[in-house]
Amino acid sequence: MLGWFQALMPKEDRFFDYFDKHARLSSEAAEALRALLAGGDAVPLNGARIIELENQADQVTRDVLLAVRRTFITPFDRGDIRELITSMDDAIDQMRQTVKAISLFEVTSFEPEMQQMGDLIVDSAKLTIEAVRRLKTMRQDAAKLAALSTRITRLEEESDELHDIGLKGLFKRHGNSSPMAYIVGSEIYGHLEKVVDRFEDVADRVNGIVIEHL
């Protein structure tokens, strides 16, 4: 009886607006990260932009968690909403951690593989925007959402390959002559790989939500 009653009640659609806003902030941060990886004098400026966007995304996350507690009927399970927005926030948080490492080591030039990983991060962020927007019509768009998840997973696999290629190149160039250069480079590679991993986590969460509601 309760399930039937809830089905008749209007659902709180603002959650989809929150997801969309957060995804767009993450996409802007991804663009700034790609620009940062181009190197040069604009590195600090792009780093500051990522931090600003991450702060805005944190506020969206807080708004979602508050809305979950205050909303009688949610579009889908409350736990799924919390896990989805948390996984989304983890992605942009990891971008901030990348900036922190780059700032700490005062890096202003980046390997080609790092820049290619930046491209993959941008692509992952854009696909995430499309995925969270389609959650509102998940029953009709289940196949498209599955395809989006698959594409993000493939980007993560490409990122892993670039990570390994980049590390091997660093070791060949700096392993014996400049261990610190290798350590710094491997640290940045690790953070970039984790950004793509976090976007894959979002895709997995979206896919799980769709499966639960088919």
N, C-alpha and C positions, 0 to 999 in steps of 0.2 A: 504493500500500500504506500509506504513512504517513497519507494522508488518511482511509482506512478505519479505521486504528487509532485515530486521534484522534477520530473520530466515536463510537467505542465508549467512550472515556474520559470520566469525569465532568468537566464544565466548571466553572470557578471562578465561582460565581454571586455572590460578594460584590461584584463590580464593580457589579451592579445596585443593591445596597444603598448603595454609595458615590454612585452617580449620584442616587439618590432623596434621600439625605441632603443632598447639595450643592444640589439643586433646591429642597428645602424651606428651606434656609438663605437661598437667593436670594429665595424668596417672602417670607420674614419680613423680609428687608432691603427688599424692594419695598414692603411694607406700612408699614415705618418711614419710607421715603422719601415715600410719599404723606402720611403724618401730618406729616412735616417740612414739606411744601409747603403745609400748612394755615397755616403761619406761627405767629407768637406766641412766647411764652416757652419752648415745648417744642422749638424748633428745635435747640438744642445737645444736648438729651437724645436726640432721635431721631437726630441725627447720630452721637452716640457709640454708639448701638445698631447703626447700620449698620456702623460700623468694627469693632465687636465681632463681628458676624455675618460680615463679610468675612474677619476673621482665622480664624474657625472654618472657613470655606469653603476658605481657603488650606491648612489642615491636611488637609482631605479630599482636595484636589487632590494634595498630597504623598503621601498614603496610596495614591492610585490609581497615581501614577507609580512608586512603589516596588513595588506589587503587580504592575504590568506586567512589571517586571524579574524578579520572583521567581516568577511563576506559569508553570507549564509549558504549560497549556492555557487560553486565554482565550475568552470567549464569542464574540468576533469579533476582527478584525485588531487587532494591538497599536497600529499607527499610528492607526487609527480611534478607539481608546479614548483615546489621548493627545490627539488633536485634539478629541474630544468634551469631555473634562473641561477642556481648556484654553479652549475656546470658552465653556463654562459659567462658568468662573472669570472670563473677561473681562467677562461681564455684571455680576457683583457687584463686580468691580474698578472698573468704570465708575461704579457707584453711589457707591463710595467717592470717586472723583474728583469726582463731583458735590458731595458733602458738602464736600470740600476747597475747591472754588471758592466755595461758599456761605459757608463759615467765613472764608475769606480776605477776602471782601468784606463780611462781617458783615450778610448779607441776612436779614431776618426777616419779610418779606412778599413774596408771590409773585403773579404774574399768573394770571388764570383759566385761560389756555391751558397754563401750566406745571402747574397742578393737574390739568387734564384729561390731560396727558401722564403724570402720576403714576398716574392711573387705568389708562391703557394699559399702563404698566409692570407694575402689579399683575396685570392680565389676562394679559399675556405670560408672567409668572413662573408663574402657575397653570397655563396651558396647557403650559408646559415640564415641570412636574411630571408631568402626565398623559402627555406624550410619552415622557419617559425611562422611566417605569414600564412603558409598553407595549413598550419595546425587548426585554424578556424574552420576549415572545410576538409578535415582529415579523412572523413569517410569517402568523400568523392575523390580526394587527391592521394589516396593511400599509395597507389602505384608510383606517382610522381615523387612522393616523399621517400619511398624506398630507393628510387633512383638517385635522389639527391644525397641520401646517406651513403650510397655506394660510391658516388663521385667524391665525396669528402674523404672516404676511406682510401680511395686511390691516391688522393693528394697526400694523405698521411704516409702512404707507402713510398711515394716519390720523395717526400721529405726525409724519410729514413735513409734512402739511397744517397741523397745529396749530403746528408750528415756524415755518412760513412766515407764517401768520396772526399769530402772536405777535410775530415780528420786525417785521412791517409796522406793527403797533400800537405797538410800542416806538419805532419811528422817527418815527411821526406825533406821539407825545407828547413824545419826548425828543431827537430827532435834532438839533434846532437849539438848544433851550434847555438841555439837560443831556446832552452827549455821553457823559459817564462812566456815567450811568444806562443809556444805550443799550448801551454796551460790556459792562457787568456783566450786564444782562439777556440780551444775545445769548450771552454766555459760558455762562450757566446753561441757556438753551435748547439750545445746542450739546451740552452734556453729557447732558441728558435725552434728546435725540434719539439720541445714541450708545448709551445704555442699551438702548433698543428695538432699535436696529440689532444689538447684540450678541445679543439674544434671537433675532432672525431668523437670525443666524449659527448659533446652536445648532440651530434648526429645520432649516436647510439641511444641517447635519452629520448630524442624525438621519435626514433624508430620504435622504442619500447612503448611509448605512449600510444602510438598508432596501433600497435599490435593489441594492446589492452582494450582498445575501444572499437575494434572492428566487429 
